[in-house]
Structure formats: structure tokens, C-alpha cells
């Protein structure tokens, strides 16, 4: 091998190693989003971390609530409007609802929803960070 070839091979090797190191680090952060203890500066690692810093309205967009509830959250033919929720919820109840909507299906309002929005199911967000759901709850409770 010539000197140039040796140098090229060495550089290539370094890039490959860096690539895999980065990939490895990325998946490790991604698999444990709430175990932030030892690594406080991981926000840029992936978008689930970035969203920890996001406000409620941004989170609503990130979680794609708009795809069913409408771009202005005023409801669509697939799902109800998310305005005036403070008549029915306080913050904790709304967080609980988002984590487990099925627990509320016995309420009269939800029976009516079932008729109106046949075949569409409000997803459970029990796998999301409760802090993020709290921000979403705060945001929704402020909508009139
Ligand atoms: C796949 C469509 C869909 C998506 C996505 C969705 N929803 Fe829903 N949502 C519904 C439907 C349908 C209902 C009506 C209740 C039912 O049928 O279970 C509902 C009901 C609700 C209610 C109860 C409203 C009331 O009057 O009590 C809240 C609050 C709510 N959704 C918030 C959200 C938030 C916040 C998100 C995003 C994190 C979201 N939804 C994403 C379909 C959806």
C-alpha cells in the first residue's frame, strides 16, 4: 500500500468507529427516556428527549392529536372538540384520562361519543412521560 492509501484507510476506519459509537449512544438514550439521572444533557439525542422541553401546544402537535381532533382542536367528524374541558376535568383527571381513556367509557358523554365517532378509538398515552401529559393537560384546560 502507498502512504496515501494507508492514510485513507485510517481515516475511513475512524469514521466507521465514530458512526457506530454515535449510533450506539443514540439507541441507548432512546430506550430509557425517563431514566435521565446520569445524563442530563441528552436533549439533542432524539426527539423524545427534545419534547421534554416542549410546551403543551407543541406536544399536542408532536403527539399528532390534531390528526383526529382537528388542526384547531375544535373537533372533526372523527373526534370531539377539545375546548371547554375544564367543565369536566381538573389537571389530574385529564392526565388520567389521557393515560387510560377506556376507564371513562361508562360516562354518559362517552356513550354519546361512541355513537357519534364510530370505529375511532381515542388512543391511550400511558407510555408517555407524565410530565409531558401534564403540560398537555395544562394547555387543553386553558382552551375555551
Ligand atoms: C385516532 C384518533 C385520535 C387521536 C390521535 C387522539 N384522539 Fe382524543 N379522542 C378521540 C376520540 C374518538 C374521542 C372520543 C372518546 C372516545 O371515543 O373514546 C377522543 C376524546 C378525547 C378527549 C375527551 C374529550 C371529552 O369531551 O372528555 C380528550 C381530552 C382527548 N381526546 C385528548 C386527546 C389528546 C390530548 C390527544 C393527543 C395526545 C388525542 N386526544 C389524540 C380520537 C383521538
Backbone and ligand atoms as CSV (ligand in chain L), in Angstrom:
chain,resi,resn,atom,element,x,y,z
A,1,UNK,N,N,0.836,-1.203,0.000
A,1,UNK,CA,C,0.000,0.000,0.000
A,1,UNK,C,C,0.868,1.250,0.000
A,2,UNK,N,N,0.403,2.253,-0.693
A,2,UNK,CA,C,1.125,3.525,-0.667
A,2,UNK,C,C,0.750,4.274,0.612
A,3,UNK,N,N,1.523,5.340,0.870
A,3,UNK,CA,C,1.237,6.134,2.067
A,3,UNK,C,C,-0.172,6.718,2.029
A,4,UNK,N,N,-0.551,7.182,0.829
A,4,UNK,CA,C,-1.886,7.776,0.698
A,4,UNK,C,C,-2.967,6.763,1.031
A,5,UNK,N,N,-2.777,5.554,0.537
A,5,UNK,CA,C,-3.791,4.524,0.792
A,5,UNK,C,C,-3.898,4.218,2.275
A,6,UNK,N,N,-2.742,4.177,2.931
A,6,UNK,CA,C,-2.763,3.893,4.364
A,6,UNK,C,C,-3.515,4.976,5.116
A,7,UNK,N,N,-3.213,6.248,4.760
A,7,UNK,CA,C,-3.921,7.344,5.426
A,7,UNK,C,C,-5.421,7.281,5.156
A,8,UNK,N,N,-5.797,7.004,3.903
A,8,UNK,CA,C,-7.229,6.933,3.591
A,8,UNK,C,C,-7.899,5.848,4.411
A,9,UNK,N,N,-7.234,4.680,4.482
A,9,UNK,CA,C,-7.814,3.574,5.240
A,9,UNK,C,C,-7.970,3.957,6.707
A,10,UNK,N,N,-6.969,4.637,7.252
A,10,UNK,CA,C,-7.040,5.027,8.658
A,10,UNK,C,C,-8.214,5.974,8.894
A,11,UNK,N,N,-8.376,6.963,8.018
A,11,UNK,CA,C,-9.489,7.909,8.181
A,11,UNK,C,C,-10.829,7.210,8.081
A,12,UNK,N,N,-10.937,6.332,7.103
A,12,UNK,CA,C,-12.180,5.593,6.926
A,12,UNK,C,C,-12.508,4.808,8.192
A,13,UNK,N,N,-11.490,4.158,8.725
A,13,UNK,CA,C,-11.670,3.381,9.952
A,13,UNK,C,C,-12.208,4.244,11.080
A,14,UNK,N,N,-11.614,5.423,11.235
A,14,UNK,CA,C,-12.053,6.312,12.311
A,14,UNK,C,C,-13.515,6.719,12.122
A,15,UNK,N,N,-13.871,7.032,10.883
A,15,UNK,CA,C,-15.263,7.424,10.631
A,15,UNK,C,C,-16.235,6.301,10.949
A,16,UNK,N,N,-15.855,5.095,10.552
A,16,UNK,CA,C,-16.735,3.955,10.829
A,16,UNK,C,C,-16.917,3.777,12.329
A,17,UNK,N,N,-15.809,3.883,13.068
A,17,UNK,CA,C,-15.908,3.723,14.520
A,17,UNK,C,C,-16.792,4.818,15.130
A,18,UNK,N,N,-16.571,6.060,14.688
A,18,UNK,CA,C,-17.377,7.159,15.216
A,18,UNK,C,C,-18.857,6.936,14.912
A,19,UNK,N,N,-19.128,6.472,13.708
A,19,UNK,CA,C,-20.511,6.257,13.304
A,19,UNK,C,C,-21.203,5.271,14.233
A,20,UNK,N,N,-20.487,4.166,14.507
A,20,UNK,CA,C,-21.112,3.149,15.354
A,20,UNK,C,C,-21.224,3.599,16.804
A,21,UNK,N,N,-20.227,4.336,17.253
A,21,UNK,CA,C,-20.300,4.865,18.624
A,21,UNK,C,C,-21.538,5.744,18.763
A,22,UNK,N,N,-21.732,6.606,17.784
A,22,UNK,CA,C,-22.843,7.538,17.833
A,22,UNK,C,C,-24.170,6.787,17.789
A,23,UNK,N,N,-24.225,5.797,16.934
A,23,UNK,CA,C,-25.444,5.003,16.794
A,23,UNK,C,C,-25.778,4.296,18.101
A,24,UNK,N,N,-24.726,3.743,18.687
A,24,UNK,CA,C,-24.912,3.018,19.936
A,24,UNK,C,C,-25.436,3.948,21.017
A,25,UNK,N,N,-24.793,5.107,21.127
A,25,UNK,CA,C,-25.212,6.067,22.145
A,25,UNK,C,C,-26.656,6.482,21.902
A,26,UNK,N,N,-27.019,6.704,20.647
A,26,UNK,CA,C,-28.374,7.134,20.311
A,26,UNK,C,C,-29.415,6.137,20.757
A,27,UNK,N,N,-29.211,4.853,20.466
A,27,UNK,CA,C,-30.227,3.874,20.836
A,27,UNK,C,C,-30.290,3.709,22.342
A,28,UNK,N,N,-29.155,3.836,23.003
A,28,UNK,CA,C,-29.180,3.658,24.444
A,28,UNK,C,C,-30.018,4.758,25.110
A,29,UNK,N,N,-29.825,6.010,24.706
A,29,UNK,CA,C,-30.647,7.084,25.256
A,29,UNK,C,C,-32.106,6.858,24.930
A,30,UNK,N,N,-32.359,6.458,23.676
A,30,UNK,CA,C,-33.737,6.324,23.230
A,30,UNK,C,C,-34.503,5.275,24.002
A,31,UNK,N,N,-33.828,4.229,24.453
A,31,UNK,CA,C,-34.551,3.152,25.113
A,31,UNK,C,C,-34.881,3.476,26.565
A,32,UNK,N,N,-34.255,4.499,27.115
A,32,UNK,CA,C,-34.538,4.822,28.510
A,32,UNK,C,C,-34.819,6.312,28.672
A,33,UNK,N,N,-35.887,6.816,28.061
A,33,UNK,CA,C,-36.105,8.263,28.041
A,33,UNK,C,C,-36.341,8.865,29.418
A,34,UNK,N,N,-36.906,8.122,30.366
A,34,UNK,CA,C,-37.209,8.763,31.641
A,34,UNK,C,C,-36.117,8.524,32.685
A,35,UNK,N,N,-35.142,7.696,32.345
A,35,UNK,CA,C,-34.060,7.439,33.286
A,35,UNK,C,C,-32.950,8.471,33.091
A,36,UNK,N,N,-33.272,9.706,33.248
A,36,UNK,CA,C,-32.335,10.760,32.886
A,36,UNK,C,C,-31.226,11.005,33.881
A,37,UNK,N,N,-31.171,10.259,34.956
A,37,UNK,CA,C,-30.290,10.572,36.076
A,37,UNK,C,C,-28.863,10.933,35.684
A,38,UNK,N,N,-28.146,9.991,35.066
A,38,UNK,CA,C,-26.734,10.215,34.820
A,38,UNK,C,C,-26.428,11.079,33.615
A,39,UNK,N,N,-27.414,11.416,32.824
A,39,UNK,CA,C,-27.116,12.112,31.574
A,39,UNK,C,C,-28.059,13.278,31.338
A,40,UNK,N,N,-27.784,14.366,32.017
A,40,UNK,CA,C,-28.700,15.494,31.948
A,40,UNK,C,C,-28.724,16.213,30.594
A,41,UNK,N,N,-27.643,16.135,29.836
A,41,UNK,CA,C,-27.576,16.927,28.601
A,41,UNK,C,C,-27.873,16.105,27.364
A,42,UNK,N,N,-28.913,15.285,27.396
A,42,UNK,CA,C,-29.137,14.413,26.264
A,42,UNK,C,C,-30.256,14.902,25.353
A,43,UNK,N,N,-30.674,16.143,25.539
A,43,UNK,CA,C,-31.844,16.627,24.806
A,43,UNK,C,C,-31.725,16.478,23.306
A,44,UNK,N,N,-30.525,16.697,22.794
A,44,UNK,CA,C,-30.381,16.667,21.348
A,44,UNK,C,C,-30.337,15.242,20.817
A,45,UNK,N,N,-30.299,14.241,21.696
A,45,UNK,CA,C,-30.106,12.869,21.239
A,45,UNK,C,C,-31.241,12.381,20.346
A,46,UNK,N,N,-32.474,12.652,20.722
A,46,UNK,CA,C,-33.579,12.279,19.843
A,46,UNK,C,C,-34.793,13.114,20.201
A,47,UNK,N,N,-35.870,12.986,19.433
A,47,UNK,CA,C,-36.958,13.939,19.641
A,47,UNK,C,C,-37.787,13.627,20.876
A,48,UNK,N,N,-37.722,12.407,21.391
A,48,UNK,CA,C,-38.484,12.167,22.611
A,48,UNK,C,C,-37.851,12.934,23.780
A,49,UNK,N,N,-36.536,13.144,23.711
A,49,UNK,CA,C,-35.903,13.960,24.740
A,49,UNK,C,C,-36.193,15.428,24.492
A,50,UNK,N,N,-36.110,15.840,23.237
A,50,UNK,CA,C,-36.339,17.242,22.913
A,50,UNK,C,C,-37.716,17.667,23.399
A,51,UNK,N,N,-38.689,16.753,23.346
A,51,UNK,CA,C,-40.039,17.146,23.688
A,51,UNK,C,C,-40.201,17.409,25.177
A,52,UNK,N,N,-39.268,16.956,25.992
A,52,UNK,CA,C,-39.320,17.272,27.414
A,52,UNK,C,C,-39.307,18.780,27.631
A,53,UNK,N,N,-38.646,19.496,26.698
A,53,UNK,CA,C,-38.556,20.938,26.807
A,53,UNK,C,C,-39.728,21.639,26.128
A,54,UNK,N,N,-40.557,20.872,25.421
A,54,UNK,CA,C,-41.590,21.488,24.601
A,54,UNK,C,C,-42.782,21.923,25.453
A,55,UNK,N,N,-43.506,22.921,24.963
A,55,UNK,CA,C,-44.702,23.376,25.658
A,55,UNK,C,C,-45.896,22.520,25.248
A,56,UNK,N,N,-47.005,22.671,25.978
A,56,UNK,CA,C,-48.171,21.834,25.740
A,56,UNK,C,C,-48.674,21.872,24.307
A,57,UNK,N,N,-48.711,23.076,23.724
A,57,UNK,CA,C,-49.260,23.142,22.366
A,57,UNK,C,C,-48.338,22.440,21.373
A,58,UNK,N,N,-47.016,22.534,21.605
A,58,UNK,CA,C,-46.076,21.840,20.723
A,58,UNK,C,C,-46.218,20.327,20.893
A,59,UNK,N,N,-46.382,19.875,22.140
A,59,UNK,CA,C,-46.533,18.441,22.389
A,59,UNK,C,C,-47.791,17.893,21.717
A,60,UNK,N,N,-48.862,18.672,21.772
A,60,UNK,CA,C,-50.102,18.233,21.115
A,60,UNK,C,C,-49.833,17.970,19.637
A,61,UNK,N,N,-49.026,18.846,19.028
A,61,UNK,CA,C,-48.698,18.641,17.605
A,61,UNK,C,C,-47.787,17.431,17.438
A,62,UNK,N,N,-46.791,17.328,18.328
A,62,UNK,CA,C,-45.859,16.194,18.220
A,62,UNK,C,C,-46.580,14.865,18.373
A,63,UNK,N,N,-47.542,14.802,19.285
A,63,UNK,CA,C,-48.264,13.551,19.516
A,63,UNK,C,C,-49.371,13.345,18.488
A,64,UNK,N,N,-49.497,14.341,17.591
A,64,UNK,CA,C,-50.438,14.209,16.499
A,64,UNK,C,C,-51.893,14.134,16.929
A,65,UNK,N,N,-52.223,14.788,18.002
A,65,UNK,CA,C,-53.618,14.839,18.435
A,65,UNK,C,C,-54.483,15.496,17.349
A,66,UNK,N,N,-53.852,16.413,16.596
A,66,UNK,CA,C,-54.598,17.155,15.578
A,66,UNK,C,C,-55.138,16.249,14.475
A,67,UNK,N,N,-54.480,15.117,14.257
A,67,UNK,CA,C,-54.922,14.260,13.157
A,67,UNK,C,C,-56.351,13.812,13.373
A,68,UNK,N,N,-56.783,13.701,14.593
A,68,UNK,CA,C,-58.184,13.353,14.862
A,68,UNK,C,C,-58.997,14.547,15.332
A,69,UNK,N,N,-58.415,15.335,16.228
A,69,UNK,CA,C,-59.201,16.390,16.869
A,69,UNK,C,C,-59.230,17.681,16.064
A,70,UNK,N,N,-58.509,17.712,14.938
A,70,UNK,CA,C,-58.544,18.891,14.079
A,70,UNK,C,C,-57.393,19.835,14.356
A,71,UNK,N,N,-57.010,20.597,13.323
A,71,UNK,CA,C,-55.826,21.445,13.454
A,71,UNK,C,C,-56.033,22.501,14.535
A,72,UNK,N,N,-57.273,22.930,14.769
A,72,UNK,CA,C,-57.537,23.907,15.823
A,72,UNK,C,C,-58.121,23.240,17.076
A,73,UNK,N,N,-58.125,21.904,17.096
A,73,UNK,CA,C,-58.683,21.118,18.210
A,73,UNK,C,C,-60.167,21.401,18.440
A,74,UNK,N,N,-60.839,21.901,17.399
A,74,UNK,CA,C,-62.264,22.196,17.541
A,74,UNK,C,C,-63.122,21.000,17.156
A,75,UNK,N,N,-62.494,19.837,16.979
A,75,UNK,CA,C,-63.260,18.643,16.657
A,75,UNK,C,C,-63.376,18.410,15.158
A,76,UNK,N,N,-63.576,17.161,14.777
A,76,UNK,CA,C,-63.772,16.784,13.372
A,76,UNK,C,C,-64.875,15.735,13.365
A,77,UNK,N,N,-65.143,15.163,12.196
A,77,UNK,CA,C,-66.131,14.079,12.198
A,77,UNK,C,C,-65.546,12.781,12.758
A,78,UNK,N,N,-64.276,12.833,13.183
A,78,UNK,CA,C,-63.664,11.663,13.799
A,78,UNK,C,C,-63.588,11.761,15.313
A,79,UNK,N,N,-63.654,12.960,15.853
A,79,UNK,CA,C,-63.458,13.079,17.295
A,79,UNK,C,C,-63.957,14.426,17.804
A,80,UNK,N,N,-64.223,14.484,19.105
A,80,UNK,CA,C,-64.855,15.683,19.680
A,80,UNK,C,C,-63.889,16.856,19.795
A,81,UNK,N,N,-64.447,18.036,19.999
A,81,UNK,CA,C,-63.648,19.237,20.243
A,81,UNK,C,C,-62.985,19.137,21.609
A,82,UNK,N,N,-61.796,19.713,21.707
A,82,UNK,CA,C,-61.087,19.712,22.992
A,82,UNK,C,C,-61.102,21.110,23.596
A,83,UNK,N,N,-62.264,21.719,23.580
A,83,UNK,CA,C,-62.373,23.044,24.194
A,83,UNK,C,C,-63.357,22.958,25.352
A,84,UNK,N,N,-63.193,23.831,26.305
A,84,UNK,CA,C,-64.092,23.839,27.460
A,84,UNK,C,C,-63.970,22.607,28.332
A,85,UNK,N,N,-62.816,21.932,28.267
A,85,UNK,CA,C,-62.673,20.690,29.040
A,85,UNK,C,C,-62.686,20.933,30.543
A,86,UNK,N,N,-62.440,22.161,30.962
A,86,UNK,CA,C,-62.359,22.355,32.412
A,86,UNK,C,C,-63.711,22.183,33.095
A,87,UNK,N,N,-64.789,22.157,32.313
A,87,UNK,CA,C,-66.090,21.803,32.881
A,87,UNK,C,C,-66.079,20.376,33.435
A,88,UNK,N,N,-65.291,19.509,32.801
A,88,UNK,CA,C,-65.336,18.091,33.156
A,88,UNK,C,C,-64.094,17.583,33.877
A,89,UNK,N,N,-62.981,18.285,33.719
A,89,UNK,CA,C,-61.719,17.746,34.219
A,89,UNK,C,C,-60.986,18.755,35.082
A,90,UNK,N,N,-60.271,18.240,36.090
A,90,UNK,CA,C,-59.162,19.013,36.629
A,90,UNK,C,C,-57.886,18.400,36.053
A,91,UNK,N,N,-56.740,18.957,36.423
A,91,UNK,CA,C,-55.484,18.539,35.791
A,91,UNK,C,C,-55.250,17.035,35.953
A,92,UNK,N,N,-55.398,16.536,37.185
A,92,UNK,CA,C,-55.116,15.118,37.430
A,92,UNK,C,C,-56.060,14.209,36.653
A,93,UNK,N,N,-57.323,14.588,36.642
A,93,UNK,CA,C,-58.277,13.728,35.944
A,93,UNK,C,C,-57.974,13.688,34.455
A,94,UNK,N,N,-57.566,14.833,33.915
A,94,UNK,CA,C,-57.274,14.863,32.487
A,94,UNK,C,C,-56.026,14.027,32.170
A,95,UNK,N,N,-55.010,14.115,33.022
A,95,UNK,CA,C,-53.822,13.271,32.822
A,95,UNK,C,C,-54.235,11.802,32.872
A,96,UNK,N,N,-55.039,11.448,33.851
A,96,UNK,CA,C,-55.503,10.064,33.957
A,96,UNK,C,C,-56.293,9.636,32.728
A,97,UNK,N,N,-57.125,10.560,32.265
A,97,UNK,CA,C,-57.884,10.229,31.063
A,97,UNK,C,C,-56.945,9.914,29.907
A,98,UNK,N,N,-55.932,10.775,29.697
A,98,UNK,CA,C,-55.028,10.558,28.559
A,98,UNK,C,C,-54.272,9.240,28.696
A,99,UNK,N,N,-53.974,8.878,29.939
A,99,UNK,CA,C,-53.250,7.622,30.151
A,99,UNK,C,C,-54.140,6.405,29.921
A,100,UNK,N,N,-55.414,6.566,30.219
A,100,UNK,CA,C,-56.295,5.406,30.130
A,100,UNK,C,C,-57.728,5.812,29.803
A,101,UNK,N,N,-57.965,6.222,28.556
A,101,UNK,CA,C,-59.293,6.720,28.188
A,101,UNK,C,C,-60.391,5.676,28.369
A,102,UNK,N,N,-60.040,4.405,28.266
A,102,UNK,CA,C,-61.075,3.371,28.349
A,102,UNK,C,C,-61.759,3.332,29.702
A,103,UNK,N,N,-61.083,3.841,30.737
A,103,UNK,CA,C,-61.669,3.803,32.068
A,103,UNK,C,C,-62.872,4.741,32.186
A,104,UNK,N,N,-63.081,5.597,31.173
A,104,UNK,CA,C,-64.133,6.605,31.288
A,104,UNK,C,C,-65.332,6.314,30.395
A,105,UNK,N,N,-65.274,5.194,29.709
A,105,UNK,CA,C,-66.288,4.944,28.684
A,105,UNK,C,C,-67.696,4.812,29.241
A,106,UNK,N,N,-67.807,4.562,30.546
A,106,UNK,CA,C,-69.146,4.395,31.120
A,106,UNK,C,C,-69.863,5.720,31.344
A,107,UNK,N,N,-69.128,6.828,31.286
A,107,UNK,CA,C,-69.794,8.127,31.471
A,107,UNK,C,C,-70.694,8.416,30.269
A,108,UNK,N,N,-71.829,9.064,30.560
A,108,UNK,CA,C,-72.832,9.307,29.513
A,108,UNK,C,C,-72.230,10.012,28.297
A,109,UNK,N,N,-71.383,10.983,28.568
A,109,UNK,CA,C,-70.802,11.755,27.468
A,109,UNK,C,C,-70.056,10.839,26.500
A,110,UNK,N,N,-69.391,9.839,27.071
A,110,UNK,CA,C,-68.592,8.958,26.217
A,110,UNK,C,C,-69.462,7.965,25.462
A,111,UNK,N,N,-70.591,7.623,26.049
A,111,UNK,CA,C,-71.505,6.766,25.299
A,111,UNK,C,C,-71.995,7.498,24.062
A,112,UNK,N,N,-72.277,8.775,24.205
A,112,UNK,CA,C,-72.684,9.569,23.042
A,112,UNK,C,C,-71.551,9.645,22.022
A,113,UNK,N,N,-70.318,9.819,22.496
A,113,UNK,CA,C,-69.170,9.849,21.578
A,113,UNK,C,C,-69.060,8.560,20.797
A,114,UNK,N,N,-69.289,7.456,21.493
A,114,UNK,CA,C,-69.174,6.152,20.817
A,114,UNK,C,C,-70.129,6.062,19.629
A,115,UNK,N,N,-71.338,6.606,19.826
A,115,UNK,CA,C,-72.303,6.595,18.723
A,115,UNK,C,C,-71.847,7.506,17.593
A,116,UNK,N,N,-71.366,8.662,17.991
A,116,UNK,CA,C,-71.056,9.697,17.003
A,116,UNK,C,C,-69.773,9.370,16.237
A,117,UNK,N,N,-68.772,8.875,16.953
A,117,UNK,CA,C,-67.461,8.627,16.325
A,117,UNK,C,C,-67.199,7.128,16.261
A,118,UNK,N,N,-68.075,6.465,15.537
A,118,UNK,CA,C,-67.962,5.003,15.447
A,118,UNK,C,C,-66.599,4.602,14.912
A,119,UNK,N,N,-66.074,3.528,15.472
A,119,UNK,CA,C,-64.835,2.909,14.973
A,119,UNK,C,C,-63.570,3.723,15.201
A,120,UNK,N,N,-63.698,4.923,15.739
A,120,UNK,CA,C,-62.484,5.674,16.048
A,120,UNK,C,C,-62.245,5.557,17.554
A,121,UNK,N,N,-61.027,5.202,17.906
A,121,UNK,CA,C,-60.720,4.997,19.317
A,121,UNK,C,C,-59.704,6.018,19.761
A,122,UNK,N,N,-59.993,6.681,20.842
A,122,UNK,CA,C,-59.023,7.591,21.442
A,122,UNK,C,C,-57.857,6.745,21.963
A,123,UNK,N,N,-56.640,6.965,21.456
A,123,UNK,CA,C,-55.512,6.133,21.906
A,123,UNK,C,C,-55.160,6.402,23.366
A,124,UNK,N,N,-54.640,5.400,24.041
A,124,UNK,CA,C,-54.136,5.590,25.409
A,124,UNK,C,C,-52.690,6.073,25.323
A,125,UNK,N,N,-52.349,7.067,26.146
A,125,UNK,CA,C,-50.985,7.597,26.136
A,125,UNK,C,C,-50.247,7.236,27.418
A,126,UNK,N,N,-50.566,6.046,27.948
A,126,UNK,CA,C,-49.937,5.586,29.182
A,126,UNK,C,C,-48.440,5.390,29.073
A,127,UNK,N,N,-47.923,5.287,27.853
A,127,UNK,CA,C,-46.477,5.100,27.687
A,127,UNK,C,C,-45.727,6.424,27.617
A,128,UNK,N,N,-46.441,7.547,27.696
A,128,UNK,CA,C,-45.780,8.850,27.603
A,128,UNK,C,C,-45.371,9.343,28.981
A,129,UNK,N,N,-44.396,10.232,28.968
A,129,UNK,CA,C,-43.921,10.873,30.179
A,129,UNK,C,C,-45.066,11.671,30.835
A,130,UNK,N,N,-45.312,11.404,32.114
A,130,UNK,CA,C,-46.418,12.078,32.804
A,130,UNK,C,C,-46.233,13.592,32.810
A,131,UNK,N,N,-44.974,14.027,32.845
A,131,UNK,CA,C,-44.724,15.473,32.818
A,131,UNK,C,C,-45.218,16.079,31.516
A,132,UNK,N,N,-45.010,15.351,30.428
A,132,UNK,CA,C,-45.476,15.849,29.136
A,132,UNK,C,C,-47.001,15.860,29.093
A,133,UNK,N,N,-47.602,14.801,29.619
A,133,UNK,CA,C,-49.066,14.768,29.652
A,133,UNK,C,C,-49.596,15.909,30.517
A,134,UNK,N,N,-48.867,16.232,31.582
A,134,UNK,CA,C,-49.260,17.359,32.434
A,134,UNK,C,C,-49.258,18.666,31.663
A,135,UNK,N,N,-48.231,18.853,30.829
A,135,UNK,CA,C,-48.173,20.083,30.032
A,135,UNK,C,C,-49.324,20.131,29.036
A,136,UNK,N,N,-49.624,18.975,28.451
A,136,UNK,CA,C,-50.753,18.914,27.521
A,136,UNK,C,C,-52.051,19.235,28.268
A,137,UNK,N,N,-52.194,18.656,29.467
A,137,UNK,CA,C,-53.409,18.914,30.260
A,137,UNK,C,C,-53.537,20.407,30.559
A,138,UNK,N,N,-52.432,21.031,30.985
A,138,UNK,CA,C,-52.481,22.469,31.278
A,138,UNK,C,C,-52.926,23.258,30.054
A,139,UNK,N,N,-52.348,22.875,28.922
A,139,UNK,CA,C,-52.672,23.592,27.684
A,139,UNK,C,C,-54.152,23.418,27.333
A,140,UNK,N,N,-54.639,22.159,27.381
A,140,UNK,CA,C,-56.026,21.895,26.988
A,140,UNK,C,C,-57.012,22.578,27.932
A,141,UNK,N,N,-56.673,22.590,29.226
A,141,UNK,CA,C,-57.601,23.195,30.186
A,141,UNK,C,C,-57.695,24.709,29.993
A,142,UNK,N,N,-56.725,25.254,29.288
A,142,UNK,CA,C,-56.768,26.693,29.011
A,142,UNK,C,C,-57.562,27.045,27.761
A,143,UNK,N,N,-57.976,26.050,27.000
A,143,UNK,CA,C,-58.717,26.320,25.754
A,143,UNK,C,C,-60.203,26.498,26.055
A,144,UNK,N,N,-60.803,27.512,25.423
A,144,UNK,CA,C,-62.232,27.727,25.655
A,144,UNK,C,C,-63.048,27.551,24.387
L,1,LIG,C1,C,-57.168,8.241,16.435
L,1,LIG,C2,C,-57.830,9.500,16.704
L,1,LIG,C3,C,-57.466,10.257,17.968
L,1,LIG,C4,C,-56.235,10.749,18.332
L,1,LIG,C5,C,-54.908,10.627,17.573
L,1,LIG,C6,C,-56.414,11.450,19.571
L,1,LIG,N1,N,-57.737,11.377,19.949
L,1,LIG,FE1,FE,-58.534,12.182,21.611
L,1,LIG,N2,N,-60.338,11.341,21.173
L,1,LIG,C7,C,-60.622,10.616,20.032
L,1,LIG,C8,C,-61.996,10.138,20.099
L,1,LIG,C9,C,-62.705,9.308,19.061
L,1,LIG,C10,C,-62.521,10.628,21.315
L,1,LIG,C11,C,-63.941,10.417,21.868
L,1,LIG,C12,C,-63.913,9.434,23.003
L,1,LIG,C13,C,-63.848,8.028,22.541
L,1,LIG,O1,O,-64.486,7.668,21.537
L,1,LIG,O2,O,-63.108,7.233,23.174
L,1,LIG,C14,C,-61.452,11.377,21.957
L,1,LIG,C15,C,-61.592,12.023,23.174
L,1,LIG,C16,C,-60.625,12.821,23.739
L,1,LIG,C17,C,-60.798,13.565,24.963
L,1,LIG,C18,C,-62.056,13.584,25.827
L,1,LIG,C19,C,-62.918,14.719,25.416
L,1,LIG,C20,C,-64.077,14.916,26.362
L,1,LIG,O3,O,-65.039,15.543,25.970
L,1,LIG,O4,O,-63.960,14.465,27.506
L,1,LIG,C21,C,-59.636,14.222,25.200
L,1,LIG,C22,C,-59.330,15.133,26.377
L,1,LIG,C23,C,-58.739,13.899,24.117
L,1,LIG,N3,N,-59.359,13.044,23.247
L,1,LIG,C24,C,-57.464,14.394,24.009
L,1,LIG,C25,C,-56.535,13.956,23.057
L,1,LIG,C26,C,-55.146,14.338,23.058
L,1,LIG,C27,C,-54.512,15.316,24.037
L,1,LIG,C28,C,-54.572,13.682,22.023
L,1,LIG,C29,C,-53.100,13.662,21.646
L,1,LIG,C30,C,-52.179,13.392,22.719
L,1,LIG,C31,C,-55.601,12.896,21.373
L,1,LIG,N4,N,-56.774,13.086,22.035
L,1,LIG,C32,C,-55.418,12.102,20.254
L,1,LIG,C33,C,-59.758,10.359,18.998
L,1,LIG,C34,C,-58.397,10.652,19.001
